[in-house]
Amino acid sequence: MAKACWEELGTWNQVFSLSNEADGFVQWMFKLFQKVDVSTLENIAMVLWGIWRARKDKLWNKIVKPAKLVVSLALQLLTDWREVCSIERTQARTNQHDGERVTWQKPQAQALKCNVDASVHNGSRNIGVGMVLRGSDGLFISSKTNLLFGRVGIEDAEEMAFKEALSWVEGMNVQDVIFESDSKVVVEAINLEREDDSEFGAIISECREVLRQRPSFSVCFTRRQAIKVAHNLARASCFYARHSIWNTPPDFIFDVLNEDCNSLDS
């Protein structure tokens, strides 16, 4: 399957010739760094990831993907990543030029806002999840933390957190809720509705299904500075029971809530 992927990418001759010159994977990678241009190297790196993901799906989920699909998904993810980097660089230059200070923004009257974040705890197999629901006046309504187990990347952690936040708020039977995350990858994956049959795509599809059933729910991207409460909750999750819900603000987010509310008045 790997050879078919390299042929689909059009790099089989380069990959094969350099592998014959190298003594092991690490030396092969160094030879790629020396002899391949940056754009091709990025494509090769993403297809390597795609091959690993495809083999994992075959082993654990009995899903067999054709080489063309493996390469297509890998390159699409690379394209999305480049677009996100470009947007973030543009935003950073704009913010630096304007001296913009990003803060929590209240939703329109009668609407609610749910901020959600995830934290991968270094040195452990734990994923901290934090979310907070607030009213249009900025006041605290409820918050939740959870500790999930499994070693995953940050984007996988972010989508798991987002799915949990949707389920949590859906159970409250409320309307007009804006969900905010600082993961542009997750937000765009939900809103753009691209086909993706990976594990990541499966969870995104479940999130989309909830949103279809709740048309008054919406999903937006925001900067980390605007969801500091959710971020603090995610980081604190490892110190509490696996599943914790607060209907009054816990002490460790009180100052950040006040800071957000004060910024609304300034």
C-alpha positions as CSV (number, residue, x, y, z in Angstrom):
1,M,0.0,0.0,0.0
2,A,2.9,2.4,0.8
3,K,4.3,2.1,-2.7
4,A,0.9,2.8,-4.2
5,C,0.7,6.0,-2.1
6,W,4.1,7.2,-3.2
7,E,3.2,6.5,-6.8
8,E,0.0,8.4,-6.4
9,L,2.0,11.3,-4.9
10,G,4.5,11.1,-7.8
11,T,7.5,10.7,-5.5
12,W,8.1,7.0,-5.8
13,N,11.4,7.3,-7.7
14,Q,12.8,9.8,-5.1
15,V,11.6,7.8,-2.1
16,F,12.9,4.5,-3.5
17,S,16.3,5.8,-4.6
18,L,17.0,7.6,-1.3
19,S,15.9,4.5,0.7
20,N,18.6,2.5,-1.2
21,E,21.2,5.0,-0.2
22,A,20.1,5.2,3.5
23,D,20.9,2.9,6.4
24,G,17.6,3.0,8.2
25,F,14.6,5.4,8.5
26,V,16.4,8.2,10.3
27,Q,19.2,8.4,7.7
28,W,16.5,8.3,5.0
29,M,14.8,11.3,6.5
30,F,18.0,13.3,6.7
31,K,18.7,12.5,3.0
32,L,15.2,13.8,2.2
33,F,16.0,17.0,4.1
34,Q,19.1,17.5,2.0
35,K,17.9,16.6,-1.4
36,V,14.1,17.5,-1.6
37,D,12.5,20.9,-1.8
38,V,10.4,22.1,1.1
39,S,7.0,21.8,-0.6
40,T,7.7,18.2,-1.7
41,L,9.1,17.4,1.8
42,E,5.9,18.7,3.4
43,N,3.8,16.5,1.0
44,I,6.0,13.4,1.8
45,A,5.6,14.1,5.6
46,M,1.8,14.3,5.3
47,V,1.6,11.1,3.2
48,L,3.8,9.3,5.8
49,W,1.3,10.3,8.4
50,G,-1.6,9.2,6.1
51,I,0.0,5.8,5.6
52,W,0.5,5.4,9.3
53,R,-3.2,6.4,9.9
54,A,-4.4,4.0,7.2
55,R,-2.5,1.1,8.7
56,K,-3.9,1.9,12.1
57,D,-7.4,2.0,10.7
58,K,-6.9,-1.4,8.9
59,L,-5.4,-3.0,12.1
60,W,-7.9,-1.7,14.7
61,N,-11.1,-0.8,12.7
62,K,-10.8,-3.2,9.8
63,I,-11.1,-0.3,7.4
64,V,-9.1,-0.5,4.2
65,K,-8.5,2.8,2.3
66,P,-7.3,3.0,-1.3
67,A,-4.0,4.8,-1.9
68,K,-5.7,7.6,-3.8
69,L,-8.0,8.4,-0.8
70,V,-5.1,8.2,1.7
71,V,-3.0,10.7,-0.4
72,S,-6.0,12.9,-1.1
73,L,-7.0,13.2,2.6
74,A,-3.3,13.8,3.7
75,L,-2.8,16.6,1.1
76,Q,-6.2,18.2,1.9
77,L,-5.2,18.4,5.6
78,L,-1.9,20.0,4.6
79,T,-3.8,22.5,2.5
80,D,-6.1,23.3,5.4
81,W,-3.1,23.7,7.7
82,R,-1.4,26.1,5.3
83,E,-4.6,28.1,5.0
84,V,-5.0,28.3,8.8
85,C,-1.3,29.4,9.2
86,S,-1.8,32.1,6.6
87,I,-5.0,33.4,8.3
88,E,-3.3,33.3,11.8
89,R,-0.2,35.2,10.5
90,T,-2.5,37.8,8.9
91,Q,-4.5,38.1,12.1
92,A,-1.3,38.4,14.2
93,R,0.0,41.2,12.0
94,T,-3.3,43.0,12.1
95,N,-3.6,42.6,15.9
96,Q,0.0,43.8,16.4
97,H,-0.6,46.8,14.1
98,D,-3.9,47.8,15.8
99,G,-2.9,46.9,19.3
100,E,-6.0,44.8,19.5
101,R,-6.7,43.1,22.9
102,V,-8.8,40.0,22.4
103,T,-11.3,39.5,25.2
104,W,-14.5,37.5,25.9
105,Q,-17.4,39.0,24.0
106,K,-21.0,38.7,25.1
107,P,-23.6,37.3,22.7
108,Q,-26.7,39.0,21.6
109,A,-29.6,39.4,24.1
110,Q,-31.2,36.2,25.3
111,A,-28.4,34.1,23.7
112,L,-26.0,31.9,25.6
113,K,-22.3,31.3,25.0
114,C,-20.4,28.0,25.7
115,N,-16.6,28.2,25.6
116,V,-14.8,24.9,25.3
117,D,-11.2,23.9,25.5
118,A,-9.0,20.8,25.9
119,S,-5.6,20.3,27.5
120,V,-3.3,17.4,26.9
121,H,-1.5,16.8,30.2
122,N,2.2,16.3,29.6
123,G,3.7,13.1,31.0
124,S,0.3,11.3,31.3
125,R,-2.3,9.7,29.1
126,N,-5.0,12.1,30.3
127,I,-6.9,14.7,28.3
128,G,-8.4,17.6,30.3
129,V,-11.7,18.9,29.1
130,G,-13.2,22.2,30.2
131,M,-16.4,24.1,29.3
132,V,-18.4,27.0,30.7
133,L,-21.9,28.3,29.8
134,R,-22.5,32.0,30.3
135,G,-25.4,34.4,29.6
136,S,-25.6,37.5,27.4
137,D,-24.7,39.6,30.4
138,G,-21.5,37.6,30.9
139,L,-22.6,36.0,34.1
140,F,-21.8,32.4,34.9
141,I,-24.5,29.7,34.5
142,S,-22.6,26.4,34.7
143,S,-19.3,24.8,34.0
144,K,-18.0,21.3,33.6
145,T,-14.7,19.5,33.6
146,N,-13.9,15.9,32.6
147,L,-10.7,13.8,32.5
148,L,-10.5,11.5,29.5
149,F,-7.9,8.8,29.0
150,G,-5.9,8.1,26.0
151,R,-2.8,9.5,24.3
152,V,-3.9,11.7,21.4
153,G,-2.9,14.8,19.6
154,I,-4.2,18.2,20.6
155,E,-6.7,18.5,17.6
156,D,-8.2,15.1,18.5
157,A,-8.5,16.3,22.1
158,E,-10.2,19.5,21.0
159,E,-12.8,17.7,19.0
160,M,-13.5,15.3,21.9
161,A,-14.0,18.3,24.1
162,F,-16.3,19.9,21.6
163,K,-18.4,16.8,21.3
164,E,-18.7,16.6,25.0
165,A,-19.7,20.3,25.2
166,L,-22.5,19.7,22.6
167,S,-23.8,16.8,24.5
168,W,-23.7,18.6,27.8
169,V,-25.6,21.7,26.6
170,E,-28.0,19.7,24.5
171,G,-29.1,17.9,27.7
172,M,-30.0,21.3,29.3
173,N,-32.7,21.8,26.6
174,V,-31.7,25.4,26.0
175,Q,-31.8,27.4,22.7
176,D,-29.6,30.0,21.0
177,V,-26.2,28.8,22.1
178,I,-22.9,30.0,20.5
179,F,-20.1,27.5,20.9
180,E,-16.6,28.9,20.8
181,S,-13.3,27.1,20.5
182,D,-9.8,28.2,19.8
183,S,-9.2,25.2,17.5
184,K,-9.6,26.5,14.0
185,V,-9.1,23.0,12.6
186,V,-12.1,21.7,14.5
187,V,-14.4,24.7,13.9
188,E,-13.6,24.7,10.1
189,A,-14.1,20.9,9.9
190,I,-17.5,21.3,11.4
191,N,-18.6,24.3,9.4
192,L,-17.1,23.4,6.0
193,E,-18.7,19.9,6.0
194,R,-15.9,18.1,4.1
195,E,-16.0,14.3,3.8
196,D,-13.5,12.6,6.1
197,D,-13.8,8.9,7.0
198,S,-11.0,9.0,9.5
199,E,-11.5,8.7,13.3
200,F,-11.3,12.5,13.5
201,G,-13.9,12.8,10.7
202,A,-16.3,10.4,12.5
203,I,-16.4,12.5,15.6
204,I,-16.9,15.7,13.6
205,S,-19.8,14.0,11.8
206,E,-21.4,13.2,15.2
207,C,-21.0,16.9,16.1
208,R,-22.6,18.0,12.8
209,E,-25.6,15.7,13.4
210,V,-26.3,17.3,16.8
211,L,-26.1,20.8,15.2
212,R,-28.5,19.8,12.5
213,Q,-31.0,18.8,15.1
214,R,-30.4,22.0,17.0
215,P,-30.5,24.8,14.4
216,S,-30.3,27.5,17.0
217,F,-26.8,26.3,18.0
218,S,-23.8,27.8,16.1
219,V,-20.0,27.2,16.1
220,C,-17.4,30.0,16.0
221,F,-13.6,30.2,16.3
222,T,-12.0,32.6,18.7
223,R,-8.6,33.3,20.2
224,R,-7.3,31.6,23.4
225,Q,-7.4,34.9,25.3
226,A,-11.2,35.0,24.8
227,I,-11.8,31.6,26.4
228,K,-9.5,31.7,29.4
229,V,-12.2,30.4,31.7
230,A,-12.6,27.2,29.7
231,H,-8.8,26.9,29.4
232,N,-8.4,27.1,33.2
233,L,-11.1,24.5,33.6
234,A,-9.4,22.1,31.2
235,R,-6.0,22.5,33.0
236,A,-7.6,22.0,36.4
237,S,-9.5,18.9,35.4
238,C,-6.7,16.6,36.5
239,F,-7.2,17.8,40.2
240,Y,-10.8,16.9,40.4
241,A,-13.1,13.9,40.0
242,R,-13.2,12.6,36.5
243,H,-16.6,14.2,35.9
244,S,-17.3,17.5,37.7
245,I,-20.1,20.1,37.2
246,W,-20.3,23.4,39.0
247,N,-23.4,25.5,39.2
248,T,-21.5,28.2,41.1
249,P,-18.1,29.4,39.9
250,P,-15.2,27.4,41.4
251,D,-12.5,29.5,43.1
252,F,-9.9,29.0,40.4
253,I,-11.9,30.7,37.7
254,F,-13.4,33.5,39.8
255,D,-10.8,36.1,38.9
256,V,-10.9,35.3,35.2
257,L,-14.7,35.7,35.2
258,N,-14.4,39.0,36.9
259,E,-11.7,40.1,34.4
260,D,-14.0,39.2,31.5
261,C,-17.0,41.1,33.0
262,N,-14.9,44.1,33.7
263,S,-13.7,44.2,30.1
264,L,-17.3,44.4,29.0
265,D,-17.8,47.6,30.9
266,S,-14.5,49.2,29.7
